[in-house]
Amino acid sequence: MDPISLLVGGALLAVGFVAGRLNRRRPVPPPPVTPLCGCGHALSQHDTETSTCYAELRRDAYDRRGRWAGHTWVPCTCRQYVGPRPIDEVFAPRLLPPTLD
């Protein structure tokens, strides 16, 4: 092979390597994930004692003729939080507030 073409090829390889190292993309950290229940609401939207959901959902409302009449807010029908539990509740029960017997 021709020595000049080997030098040109080596130079192109080195320039590509250096350009790739300088313009390397840093991985973007994933956004924080909010644990959700099956109803789509977080643990903060559920009552801690009864586990029922107290959030409201927006539903479409229709008049008697079947025409769209706007939105109404209805309570969520979720009866128990089924999402991931906080780690402190798994290993130790809540101590505060104290229960009166």
Biopython code that builds the backbone (N, CA, C, O; Angstrom):
import numpy as np
from Bio.PDB.StructureBuilder import StructureBuilder

atoms = [
    (1, "MET", "N", (0.819, -1.172, 0.000)),
    (1, "MET", "CA", (0.000, 0.000, 0.000)),
    (1, "MET", "C", (0.872, 1.247, 0.000)),
    (1, "MET", "O", (2.058, 1.221, 0.328)),
    (2, "ASP", "N", (0.249, 2.294, -0.368)),
    (2, "ASP", "CA", (0.904, 3.590, -0.454)),
    (2, "ASP", "C", (1.040, 4.184, 0.955)),
    (2, "ASP", "O", (0.052, 4.215, 1.690)),
    (3, "PRO", "N", (2.223, 4.653, 1.354)),
    (3, "PRO", "CA", (2.386, 5.195, 2.705)),
    (3, "PRO", "C", (1.571, 6.467, 2.937)),
    (3, "PRO", "O", (1.153, 6.733, 4.064)),
    (4, "ILE", "N", (1.345, 7.239, 1.905)),
    (4, "ILE", "CA", (0.564, 8.472, 2.069)),
    (4, "ILE", "C", (-0.892, 8.131, 2.384)),
    (4, "ILE", "O", (-1.499, 8.764, 3.247)),
    (5, "SER", "N", (-1.452, 7.149, 1.703)),
    (5, "SER", "CA", (-2.834, 6.774, 1.980)),
    (5, "SER", "C", (-2.969, 6.173, 3.381)),
    (5, "SER", "O", (-3.997, 6.361, 4.032)),
    (6, "LEU", "N", (-1.940, 5.450, 3.856)),
    (6, "LEU", "CA", (-1.968, 4.941, 5.226)),
    (6, "LEU", "C", (-1.941, 6.085, 6.235)),
    (6, "LEU", "O", (-2.652, 6.042, 7.239)),
    (7, "LEU", "N", (-1.117, 7.117, 5.974)),
    (7, "LEU", "CA", (-1.070, 8.269, 6.871)),
    (7, "LEU", "C", (-2.391, 9.030, 6.869)),
    (7, "LEU", "O", (-2.861, 9.449, 7.927)),
    (8, "VAL", "N", (-3.003, 9.218, 5.685)),
    (8, "VAL", "CA", (-4.285, 9.915, 5.600)),
    (8, "VAL", "C", (-5.364, 9.115, 6.328)),
    (8, "VAL", "O", (-6.178, 9.687, 7.054)),
    (9, "GLY", "N", (-5.372, 7.814, 6.139)),
    (9, "GLY", "CA", (-6.354, 6.972, 6.829)),
    (9, "GLY", "C", (-6.156, 7.002, 8.336)),
    (9, "GLY", "O", (-7.134, 7.071, 9.081)),
    (10, "GLY", "N", (-4.917, 6.951, 8.800)),
    (10, "GLY", "CA", (-4.626, 7.030, 10.234)),
    (10, "GLY", "C", (-5.020, 8.377, 10.812)),
    (10, "GLY", "O", (-5.539, 8.456, 11.925)),
    (11, "ALA", "N", (-4.771, 9.447, 10.045)),
    (11, "ALA", "CA", (-5.144, 10.784, 10.513)),
    (11, "ALA", "C", (-6.665, 10.908, 10.609)),
    (11, "ALA", "O", (-7.184, 11.470, 11.574)),
    (12, "LEU", "N", (-7.383, 10.382, 9.604)),
    (12, "LEU", "CA", (-8.840, 10.420, 9.657)),
    (12, "LEU", "C", (-9.371, 9.611, 10.844)),
    (12, "LEU", "O", (-10.323, 10.025, 11.505)),
    (13, "LEU", "N", (-8.764, 8.481, 11.104)),
    (13, "LEU", "CA", (-9.160, 7.664, 12.243)),
    (13, "LEU", "C", (-8.914, 8.396, 13.556)),
    (13, "LEU", "O", (-9.765, 8.375, 14.445)),
    (14, "ALA", "N", (-7.753, 9.046, 13.688)),
    (14, "ALA", "CA", (-7.429, 9.777, 14.909)),
    (14, "ALA", "C", (-8.358, 10.981, 15.102)),
    (14, "ALA", "O", (-8.797, 11.250, 16.220)),
    (15, "VAL", "N", (-8.658, 11.708, 14.016)),
    (15, "VAL", "CA", (-9.554, 12.857, 14.111)),
    (15, "VAL", "C", (-10.957, 12.395, 14.504)),
    (15, "VAL", "O", (-11.607, 13.048, 15.321)),
    (16, "GLY", "N", (-11.427, 11.311, 13.955)),
    (16, "GLY", "CA", (-12.739, 10.779, 14.315)),
    (16, "GLY", "C", (-12.786, 10.325, 15.759)),
    (16, "GLY", "O", (-13.786, 10.533, 16.446)),
    (17, "PHE", "N", (-11.710, 9.705, 16.224)),
    (17, "PHE", "CA", (-11.657, 9.248, 17.607)),
    (17, "PHE", "C", (-11.679, 10.431, 18.570)),
    (17, "PHE", "O", (-12.422, 10.420, 19.551)),
    (18, "VAL", "N", (-10.866, 11.450, 18.293)),
    (18, "VAL", "CA", (-10.803, 12.625, 19.161)),
    (18, "VAL", "C", (-12.136, 13.378, 19.131)),
    (18, "VAL", "O", (-12.609, 13.829, 20.174)),
    (19, "ALA", "N", (-12.741, 13.518, 17.962)),
    (19, "ALA", "CA", (-14.030, 14.205, 17.874)),
    (19, "ALA", "C", (-15.104, 13.442, 18.642)),
    (19, "ALA", "O", (-15.951, 14.055, 19.290)),
    (20, "GLY", "N", (-15.079, 12.138, 18.579)),
    (20, "GLY", "CA", (-16.037, 11.331, 19.322)),
    (20, "GLY", "C", (-15.839, 11.442, 20.821)),
    (20, "GLY", "O", (-16.813, 11.450, 21.574)),
    (21, "ARG", "N", (-14.582, 11.527, 21.271)),
    (21, "ARG", "CA", (-14.320, 11.673, 22.702)),
    (21, "ARG", "C", (-14.726, 13.037, 23.230)),
    (21, "ARG", "O", (-15.204, 13.150, 24.359)),
    (22, "LEU", "N", (-14.539, 14.085, 22.415)),
    (22, "LEU", "CA", (-14.874, 15.435, 22.852)),
    (22, "LEU", "C", (-16.372, 15.686, 22.834)),
    (22, "LEU", "O", (-16.873, 16.419, 23.687)),
    (23, "ASN", "N", (-17.090, 15.113, 21.908)),
    (23, "ASN", "CA", (-18.527, 15.349, 21.767)),
    (23, "ASN", "C", (-19.364, 14.207, 22.323)),
    (23, "ASN", "O", (-20.499, 13.998, 21.894)),
    (24, "ARG", "N", (-18.813, 13.475, 23.268)),
    (24, "ARG", "CA", (-19.531, 12.340, 23.836)),
    (24, "ARG", "C", (-20.744, 12.825, 24.606)),
    (24, "ARG", "O", (-20.653, 13.789, 25.366)),
    (25, "ARG", "N", (-21.859, 12.178, 24.421)),
    (25, "ARG", "CA", (-23.091, 12.548, 25.126)),
    (25, "ARG", "C", (-23.082, 11.943, 26.506)),
    (25, "ARG", "O", (-22.822, 10.754, 26.691)),
    (26, "ARG", "N", (-23.373, 12.789, 27.466)),
    (26, "ARG", "CA", (-23.468, 12.326, 28.841)),
    (26, "ARG", "C", (-24.865, 11.751, 29.047)),
    (26, "ARG", "O", (-25.838, 12.329, 28.563)),
    (27, "PRO", "N", (-24.989, 10.637, 29.748)),
    (27, "PRO", "CA", (-26.330, 10.081, 29.980)),
    (27, "PRO", "C", (-27.146, 11.017, 30.871)),
    (27, "PRO", "O", (-26.652, 11.519, 31.880)),
    (28, "VAL", "N", (-28.369, 11.236, 30.493)),
    (28, "VAL", "CA", (-29.272, 12.088, 31.249)),
    (28, "VAL", "C", (-29.913, 11.241, 32.344)),
    (28, "VAL", "O", (-30.432, 10.160, 32.066)),
    (29, "PRO", "N", (-29.880, 11.726, 33.589)),
    (29, "PRO", "CA", (-30.511, 10.928, 34.651)),
    (29, "PRO", "C", (-32.013, 10.857, 34.424)),
    (29, "PRO", "O", (-32.626, 11.835, 33.997)),
    (30, "PRO", "N", (-32.601, 9.717, 34.704)),
    (30, "PRO", "CA", (-34.052, 9.584, 34.500)),
    (30, "PRO", "C", (-34.814, 10.472, 35.472)),
    (30, "PRO", "O", (-34.330, 10.748, 36.570)),
    (31, "PRO", "N", (-35.994, 10.919, 35.081)),
    (31, "PRO", "CA", (-36.779, 11.745, 35.998)),
    (31, "PRO", "C", (-37.242, 10.917, 37.186)),
    (31, "PRO", "O", (-37.402, 9.702, 37.071)),
    (32, "PRO", "N", (-37.457, 11.564, 38.324)),
    (32, "PRO", "CA", (-37.905, 10.799, 39.495)),
    (32, "PRO", "C", (-39.279, 10.181, 39.248)),
    (32, "PRO", "O", (-40.176, 10.811, 38.689)),
    (33, "VAL", "N", (-39.411, 8.955, 39.672)),
    (33, "VAL", "CA", (-40.642, 8.210, 39.449)),
    (33, "VAL", "C", (-41.526, 8.339, 40.686)),
    (33, "VAL", "O", (-41.079, 8.077, 41.803)),
    (34, "THR", "N", (-42.761, 8.737, 40.489)),
    (34, "THR", "CA", (-43.723, 8.815, 41.589)),
    (34, "THR", "C", (-44.500, 7.507, 41.636)),
    (34, "THR", "O", (-45.152, 7.148, 40.656)),
    (35, "PRO", "N", (-44.445, 6.791, 42.747)),
    (35, "PRO", "CA", (-45.213, 5.552, 42.832)),
    (35, "PRO", "C", (-46.702, 5.847, 42.816)),
    (35, "PRO", "O", (-47.188, 6.683, 43.578)),
    (36, "LEU", "N", (-47.419, 5.159, 41.948)),
    (36, "LEU", "CA", (-48.844, 5.387, 41.782)),
    (36, "LEU", "C", (-49.636, 4.140, 42.105)),
    (36, "LEU", "O", (-49.145, 3.018, 41.978)),
    (37, "CYS", "N", (-50.858, 4.353, 42.521)),
    (37, "CYS", "CA", (-51.810, 3.266, 42.760)),
    (37, "CYS", "C", (-52.405, 2.851, 41.412)),
    (37, "CYS", "O", (-52.114, 3.472, 40.390)),
    (38, "GLY", "N", (-53.203, 1.847, 41.406)),
    (38, "GLY", "CA", (-53.867, 1.421, 40.185)),
    (38, "GLY", "C", (-54.849, 2.450, 39.655)),
    (38, "GLY", "O", (-55.163, 2.458, 38.465)),
    (39, "CYS", "N", (-55.342, 3.327, 40.542)),
    (39, "CYS", "CA", (-56.279, 4.368, 40.104)),
    (39, "CYS", "C", (-55.553, 5.553, 39.507)),
    (39, "CYS", "O", (-56.204, 6.443, 38.960)),
    (40, "GLY", "N", (-54.230, 5.606, 39.586)),
    (40, "GLY", "CA", (-53.462, 6.699, 39.011)),
    (40, "GLY", "C", (-53.106, 7.793, 39.991)),
    (40, "GLY", "O", (-52.544, 8.815, 39.595)),
    (41, "HIS", "N", (-53.420, 7.605, 41.262)),
    (41, "HIS", "CA", (-53.113, 8.611, 42.272)),
    (41, "HIS", "C", (-51.987, 8.117, 43.163)),
    (41, "HIS", "O", (-51.774, 6.913, 43.305)),
    (42, "ALA", "N", (-51.264, 9.068, 43.764)),
    (42, "ALA", "CA", (-50.139, 8.740, 44.628)),
    (42, "ALA", "C", (-50.628, 8.323, 46.015)),
    (42, "ALA", "O", (-51.815, 8.418, 46.327)),
    (43, "LEU", "N", (-49.690, 7.862, 46.838)),
    (43, "LEU", "CA", (-50.015, 7.445, 48.207)),
    (43, "LEU", "C", (-50.536, 8.623, 49.019)),
    (43, "LEU", "O", (-51.331, 8.425, 49.938)),
    (44, "SER", "N", (-50.110, 9.836, 48.706)),
    (44, "SER", "CA", (-50.559, 11.012, 49.444)),
    (44, "SER", "C", (-52.039, 11.318, 49.209)),
    (44, "SER", "O", (-52.637, 12.060, 49.987)),
    (45, "GLN", "N", (-52.633, 10.773, 48.173)),
    (45, "GLN", "CA", (-54.051, 10.980, 47.898)),
    (45, "GLN", "C", (-54.930, 9.948, 48.595)),
    (45, "GLN", "O", (-56.151, 9.992, 48.447)),
    (46, "HIS", "N", (-54.355, 9.038, 49.336)),
    (46, "HIS", "CA", (-55.108, 7.984, 50.012)),
    (46, "HIS", "C", (-55.075, 8.206, 51.521)),
    (46, "HIS", "O", (-54.072, 8.663, 52.071)),
    (47, "ASP", "N", (-56.159, 7.885, 52.167)),
    (47, "ASP", "CA", (-56.245, 7.983, 53.617)),
    (47, "ASP", "C", (-55.364, 6.904, 54.230)),
    (47, "ASP", "O", (-55.403, 5.753, 53.794)),
    (48, "THR", "N", (-54.573, 7.260, 55.233)),
    (48, "THR", "CA", (-53.635, 6.290, 55.797)),
    (48, "THR", "C", (-54.316, 5.206, 56.613)),
    (48, "THR", "O", (-53.805, 4.090, 56.696)),
    (49, "GLU", "N", (-55.457, 5.509, 57.218)),
    (49, "GLU", "CA", (-56.117, 4.506, 58.050)),
    (49, "GLU", "C", (-57.012, 3.573, 57.244)),
    (49, "GLU", "O", (-56.974, 2.359, 57.441)),
    (50, "THR", "N", (-57.807, 4.119, 56.350)),
    (50, "THR", "CA", (-58.755, 3.286, 55.605)),
    (50, "THR", "C", (-58.257, 2.928, 54.211)),
    (50, "THR", "O", (-58.847, 2.066, 53.559)),
    (51, "SER", "N", (-57.185, 3.566, 53.732)),
    (51, "SER", "CA", (-56.588, 3.346, 52.412)),
    (51, "SER", "C", (-57.505, 3.731, 51.256)),
    (51, "SER", "O", (-57.213, 3.411, 50.104)),
    (52, "THR", "N", (-58.610, 4.415, 51.550)),
    (52, "THR", "CA", (-59.488, 4.844, 50.463)),
    (52, "THR", "C", (-58.950, 6.123, 49.845)),
    (52, "THR", "O", (-58.295, 6.927, 50.507)),
    (53, "CYS", "N", (-59.237, 6.292, 48.574)),
    (53, "CYS", "CA", (-58.743, 7.437, 47.817)),
    (53, "CYS", "C", (-59.724, 8.597, 47.969)),
    (53, "CYS", "O", (-60.930, 8.419, 47.792)),
    (54, "TYR", "N", (-59.212, 9.783, 48.295)),
    (54, "TYR", "CA", (-60.087, 10.938, 48.416)),
    (54, "TYR", "C", (-59.873, 11.951, 47.305)),
    (54, "TYR", "O", (-60.286, 13.103, 47.441)),
    (55, "ALA", "N", (-59.244, 11.556, 46.220)),
    (55, "ALA", "CA", (-59.062, 12.441, 45.063)),
    (55, "ALA", "C", (-60.350, 12.493, 44.248)),
    (55, "ALA", "O", (-61.232, 11.647, 44.401)),
    (56, "GLU", "N", (-60.445, 13.492, 43.385)),
    (56, "GLU", "CA", (-61.615, 13.631, 42.522)),
    (56, "GLU", "C", (-61.180, 13.521, 41.063)),
    (56, "GLU", "O", (-60.078, 13.925, 40.693)),
    (57, "LEU", "N", (-62.064, 12.971, 40.253)),
    (57, "LEU", "CA", (-61.807, 12.797, 38.827)),
    (57, "LEU", "C", (-62.736, 13.685, 38.022)),
    (57, "LEU", "O", (-63.884, 13.899, 38.408)),
    (58, "ARG", "N", (-62.249, 14.197, 36.914)),
    (58, "ARG", "CA", (-63.075, 15.038, 36.046)),
    (58, "ARG", "C", (-63.734, 14.153, 34.990)),
    (58, "ARG", "O", (-63.055, 13.462, 34.230)),
    (59, "ARG", "N", (-65.027, 14.182, 34.955)),
    (59, "ARG", "CA", (-65.808, 13.389, 33.992)),
    (59, "ARG", "C", (-66.611, 14.315, 33.095)),
    (59, "ARG", "O", (-66.976, 15.417, 33.504)),
    (60, "ASP", "N", (-66.882, 13.883, 31.899)),
    (60, "ASP", "CA", (-67.732, 14.650, 30.988)),
    (60, "ASP", "C", (-69.187, 14.518, 31.420)),
    (60, "ASP", "O", (-69.624, 13.448, 31.844)),
    (61, "ALA", "N", (-69.917, 15.594, 31.310)),
    (61, "ALA", "CA", (-71.340, 15.600, 31.660)),
    (61, "ALA", "C", (-72.148, 15.872, 30.396)),
    (61, "ALA", "O", (-71.747, 16.677, 29.555)),
    (62, "TYR", "N", (-73.282, 15.200, 30.269)),
    (62, "TYR", "CA", (-74.147, 15.340, 29.103)),
    (62, "TYR", "C", (-75.560, 15.680, 29.573)),
    (62, "TYR", "O", (-75.986, 15.260, 30.649)),
    (63, "ASP", "N", (-76.284, 16.451, 28.748)),
    (63, "ASP", "CA", (-77.661, 16.785, 29.095)),
    (63, "ASP", "C", (-78.600, 15.668, 28.635)),
    (63, "ASP", "O", (-78.142, 14.617, 28.185)),
    (64, "ARG", "N", (-79.896, 15.890, 28.746)),
    (64, "ARG", "CA", (-80.861, 14.833, 28.419)),
    (64, "ARG", "C", (-80.859, 14.471, 26.940)),
    (64, "ARG", "O", (-81.205, 13.347, 26.576)),
    (65, "ARG", "N", (-80.478, 15.402, 26.098)),
    (65, "ARG", "CA", (-80.438, 15.123, 24.661)),
    (65, "ARG", "C", (-79.143, 14.460, 24.216)),
    (65, "ARG", "O", (-78.993, 14.112, 23.044)),
    (66, "GLY", "N", (-78.232, 14.288, 25.118)),
    (66, "GLY", "CA", (-76.977, 13.631, 24.778)),
    (66, "GLY", "C", (-75.894, 14.595, 24.334)),
    (66, "GLY", "O", (-74.859, 14.163, 23.828)),
    (67, "ARG", "N", (-76.107, 15.882, 24.511)),
    (67, "ARG", "CA", (-75.101, 16.869, 24.144)),
    (67, "ARG", "C", (-74.153, 17.091, 25.312)),
    (67, "ARG", "O", (-74.532, 16.987, 26.478)),
    (68, "TRP", "N", (-72.908, 17.399, 24.964)),
    (68, "TRP", "CA", (-71.902, 17.624, 25.999)),
    (68, "TRP", "C", (-72.241, 18.894, 26.756)),
    (68, "TRP", "O", (-72.503, 19.930, 26.144)),
    (69, "ALA", "N", (-72.239, 18.827, 28.090)),
    (69, "ALA", "CA", (-72.630, 19.969, 28.905)),
    (69, "ALA", "C", (-71.503, 20.448, 29.814)),
    (69, "ALA", "O", (-71.745, 21.294, 30.675)),
    (70, "GLY", "N", (-70.310, 19.952, 29.660)),
    (70, "GLY", "CA", (-69.185, 20.394, 30.486)),
    (70, "GLY", "C", (-68.591, 19.247, 31.281)),
    (70, "GLY", "O", (-68.703, 18.081, 30.903)),
    (71, "HIS", "N", (-67.965, 19.598, 32.380)),
    (71, "HIS", "CA", (-67.300, 18.616, 33.230)),
    (71, "HIS", "C", (-67.926, 18.615, 34.614)),
    (71, "HIS", "O", (-68.398, 19.643, 35.098)),
    (72, "THR", "N", (-67.922, 17.462, 35.234)),
    (72, "THR", "CA", (-68.306, 17.333, 36.639)),
    (72, "THR", "C", (-67.185, 16.625, 37.372)),
    (72, "THR", "O", (-66.445, 15.839, 36.780)),
    (73, "TRP", "N", (-67.062, 16.897, 38.637)),
    (73, "TRP", "CA", (-66.041, 16.263, 39.462)),
    (73, "TRP", "C", (-66.703, 15.187, 40.315)),
    (73, "TRP", "O", (-67.643, 15.456, 41.063)),
    (74, "VAL", "N", (-66.195, 13.964, 40.188)),
    (74, "VAL", "CA", (-66.738, 12.834, 40.935)),
    (74, "VAL", "C", (-65.628, 12.238, 41.799)),
    (74, "VAL", "O", (-64.461, 12.305, 41.413)),
    (75, "PRO", "N", (-65.954, 11.661, 42.947)),
    (75, "PRO", "CA", (-64.913, 11.056, 43.782)),
    (75, "PRO", "C", (-64.333, 9.809, 43.126)),
    (75, "PRO", "O", (-65.020, 9.095, 42.396)),
    (76, "CYS", "N", (-63.081, 9.568, 43.397)),
    (76, "CYS", "CA", (-62.401, 8.370, 42.868)),
    (76, "CYS", "C", (-62.993, 7.133, 43.535)),
    (76, "CYS", "O", (-63.317, 7.157, 44.722)),
    (77, "THR", "N", (-63.133, 6.066, 42.778)),
    (77, "THR", "CA", (-63.757, 4.849, 43.293)),
    (77, "THR", "C", (-62.753, 3.848, 43.848)),
    (77, "THR", "O", (-63.116, 2.712, 44.150)),
    (78, "CYS", "N", (-61.515, 4.251, 43.984)),
    (78, "CYS", "CA", (-60.481, 3.356, 44.522)),
    (78, "CYS", "C", (-60.775, 3.074, 45.988)),
    (78, "CYS", "O", (-61.035, 4.000, 46.756)),
    (79, "ARG", "N", (-60.737, 1.814, 46.380)),
    (79, "ARG", "CA", (-61.078, 1.434, 47.754)),
    (79, "ARG", "C", (-59.857, 1.084, 48.599)),
    (79, "ARG", "O", (-59.949, 1.022, 49.825)),
    (80, "GLN", "N", (-58.716, 0.854, 47.953)),
    (80, "GLN", "CA", (-57.515, 0.507, 48.706)),
    (80, "GLN", "C", (-56.295, 0.853, 47.877)),
    (80, "GLN", "O", (-56.283, 0.625, 46.668)),
    (81, "TYR", "N", (-55.270, 1.399, 48.509)),
    (81, "TYR", "CA", (-54.015, 1.697, 47.830)),
    (81, "TYR", "C", (-53.285, 0.392, 47.561)),
    (81, "TYR", "O", (-53.002, -0.370, 48.486)),
    (82, "VAL", "N", (-52.981, 0.135, 46.296)),
    (82, "VAL", "CA", (-52.323, -1.115, 45.923)),
    (82, "VAL", "C", (-50.946, -0.874, 45.328)),
    (82, "VAL", "O", (-50.342, -1.798, 44.783)),
    (83, "GLY", "N", (-50.439, 0.348, 45.422)),
    (83, "GLY", "CA", (-49.134, 0.678, 44.874)),
    (83, "GLY", "C", (-48.017, 0.241, 45.807)),
    (83, "GLY", "O", (-48.265, -0.422, 46.814)),
    (84, "PRO", "N", (-46.796, 0.608, 45.474)),
    (84, "PRO", "CA", (-45.656, 0.236, 46.331)),
    (84, "PRO", "C", (-45.721, 0.942, 47.678)),
    (84, "PRO", "O", (-46.078, 2.118, 47.754)),
    (85, "ARG", "N", (-45.379, 0.227, 48.726)),
    (85, "ARG", "CA", (-45.404, 0.772, 50.087)),
    (85, "ARG", "C", (-44.062, 1.435, 50.398)),
    (85, "ARG", "O", (-43.026, 0.996, 49.898)),
    (86, "PRO", "N", (-44.070, 2.488, 51.220)),
    (86, "PRO", "CA", (-42.802, 3.073, 51.671)),
    (86, "PRO", "C", (-42.013, 2.052, 52.482)),
    (86, "PRO", "O", (-42.593, 1.225, 53.185)),
    (87, "ILE", "N", (-40.699, 2.113, 52.382)),
    (87, "ILE", "CA", (-39.846, 1.097, 52.992)),
    (87, "ILE", "C", (-39.947, 1.115, 54.508)),
    (87, "ILE", "O", (-39.788, 0.070, 55.140)),
    (88, "ASP", "N", (-40.208, 2.277, 55.115)),
    (88, "ASP", "CA", (-40.303, 2.305, 56.571)),
    (88, "ASP", "C", (-41.555, 1.608, 57.075)),
    (88, "ASP", "O", (-41.553, 1.124, 58.207)),
    (89, "GLU", "N", (-42.616, 1.534, 56.297)),
    (89, "GLU", "CA", (-43.814, 0.809, 56.714)),
    (89, "GLU", "C", (-43.657, -0.695, 56.560)),
    (89, "GLU", "O", (-44.382, -1.462, 57.194)),
    (90, "VAL", "N", (-42.723, -1.121, 55.730)),
    (90, "VAL", "CA", (-42.518, -2.551, 55.530)),
    (90, "VAL", "C", (-41.793, -3.161, 56.718)),
    (90, "VAL", "O", (-42.148, -4.249, 57.170)),
    (91, "PHE", "N", (-40.772, -2.464, 57.233)),
    (91, "PHE", "CA", (-39.946, -3.033, 58.291)),
    (91, "PHE", "C", (-40.425, -2.689, 59.701)),
    (91, "PHE", "O", (-40.211, -3.475, 60.624)),
    (92, "ALA", "N", (-41.060, -1.551, 59.888)),
    (92, "ALA", "CA", (-41.513, -1.155, 61.216)),
    (92, "ALA", "C", (-42.870, -0.479, 61.104)),
    (92, "ALA", "O", (-43.059, 0.371, 60.233)),
    (93, "PRO", "N", (-43.814, -0.833, 61.960)),
    (93, "PRO", "CA", (-45.109, -0.151, 61.902)),
    (93, "PRO", "C", (-44.979, 1.286, 62.398)),
    (93, "PRO", "O", (-44.024, 1.626, 63.097)),
    (94, "ARG", "N", (-45.930, 2.110, 62.036)),
    (94, "ARG", "CA", (-45.919, 3.502, 62.490)),
    (94, "ARG", "C", (-46.135, 3.551, 64.002)),
    (94, "ARG", "O", (-46.997, 2.853, 64.535)),
    (95, "LEU", "N", (-45.355, 4.372, 64.680)),
    (95, "LEU", "CA", (-45.459, 4.487, 66.133)),
    (95, "LEU", "C", (-46.213, 5.735, 66.545)),
    (95, "LEU", "O", (-46.842, 5.752, 67.603)),
    (96, "LEU", "N", (-46.164, 6.765, 65.747)),
    (96, "LEU", "CA", (-46.840, 8.014, 66.087)),
    (96, "LEU", "C", (-47.991, 8.236, 65.147)),
    (96, "LEU", "O", (-47.860, 7.840, 63.989)),
    (97, "PRO", "N", (-49.061, 8.803, 65.504)),
    (97, "PRO", "CA", (-49.453, 9.178, 66.835)),
    (97, "PRO", "C", (-49.870, 7.939, 67.633)),
    (97, "PRO", "O", (-50.325, 6.952, 67.055)),
    (98, "PRO", "N", (-49.719, 7.989, 68.920)),
    (98, "PRO", "CA", (-50.069, 6.808, 69.721)),
    (98, "PRO", "C", (-51.567, 6.577, 69.713)),
    (98, "PRO", "O", (-52.357, 7.520, 69.672)),
    (99, "THR", "N", (-51.942, 5.319, 69.751)),
    (99, "THR", "CA", (-53.367, 4.975, 69.784)),
    (99, "THR", "C", (-53.822, 4.857, 71.227)),
    (99, "THR", "O", (-53.102, 4.350, 72.087)),
    (100, "LEU", "N", (-55.006, 5.327, 71.467)),
    (100, "LEU", "CA", (-55.569, 5.242, 72.817)),
    (100, "LEU", "C", (-56.448, 4.012, 72.907)),
    (100, "LEU", "O", (-57.297, 3.774, 72.048)),
    (101, "ASP", "N", (-56.241, 3.248, 73.936)),
    (101, "ASP", "CA", (-57.048, 2.034, 74.136)),
    (101, "ASP", "C", (-58.147, 2.255, 75.122)),
    (101, "ASP", "O", (-58.917, 1.337, 75.404)),
]
sb = StructureBuilder()
sb.init_structure("model")
sb.init_model(0)
sb.init_chain("A")
sb.init_seg("    ")
for serial, (resi, resn, name, xyz) in enumerate(atoms, 1):
    if name == "N":
        sb.init_residue(resn, " ", resi, " ")
    sb.init_atom(name, np.array(xyz, "f"), 0.0, 1.0, " ", f" {name:<3s}", serial, name[0])
structure = sb.get_structure()
